[in-house]
């Protein structure tokens, strides 16, 4: 399940242009060259109660509001 979510999150991150975030290109940053991990940090994914597949639920920052 985690691999599936990370793969979907990495694709969504490209769509949301998160791959351009400077944290991914800073060798001192924890997320340096880790798009999948950074995507999981920034994007919310949930498991559908019917089909049990993960789906994108929005940006994490939006959920905090």
C-alpha positions in Angstrom: 0.0 0.0 0.0 2.8 2.5 0.9 4.6 1.9 -2.4 1.3 2.5 -4.3 0.6 5.7 -2.4 4.2 7.0 -2.8 4.1 6.3 -6.5 0.7 8.1 -6.9 2.0 11.0 -4.7 5.1 11.4 -6.8 3.0 11.7 -9.9 0.6 14.2 -8.3 3.6 16.2 -7.0 4.7 16.7 -10.6 1.2 17.9 -11.5 1.2 20.3 -8.5 4.7 21.4 -9.5 6.2 20.3 -6.2 9.1 18.8 -8.0 10.4 22.4 -8.5 10.5 23.0 -4.7 14.0 24.2 -3.7 14.1 21.7 -0.8 14.5 18.9 -3.3 17.7 20.4 -4.8 19.3 21.4 -1.5 21.9 18.8 -0.4 21.6 19.9 3.2 17.8 19.3 3.3 16.2 16.1 4.5 14.2 15.8 1.2 17.1 16.2 -1.2 16.4 14.1 -4.3 13.4 12.4 -2.5 10.4 13.5 -4.4 8.2 10.6 -3.3 8.9 11.2 0.4 8.4 15.0 0.0 5.2 14.3 -1.8 3.9 12.2 1.1 4.9 15.1 3.4 2.9 17.7 1.4 0.0 15.7 0.0 -2.9 13.9 1.8 -3.9 10.4 0.7 -6.8 8.4 2.1 -8.1 4.9 1.6 -11.5 4.5 0.0 -13.8 2.7 2.3 -15.5 0.9 -0.6 -12.7 -0.2 -2.9 -9.8 0.2 -0.4 -7.7 2.0 -3.0 -5.8 5.2 -2.1 -6.9 8.5 -3.4 -5.6 12.1 -3.3 -7.5 14.2 -0.8 -5.7 17.6 -1.2 -2.7 19.4 0.1 -1.8 18.8 3.8 -1.6 22.6 4.3 -5.3 22.9 3.3 -6.4 20.4 5.9 -4.8 22.4 8.7 -7.1 25.3 8.0 
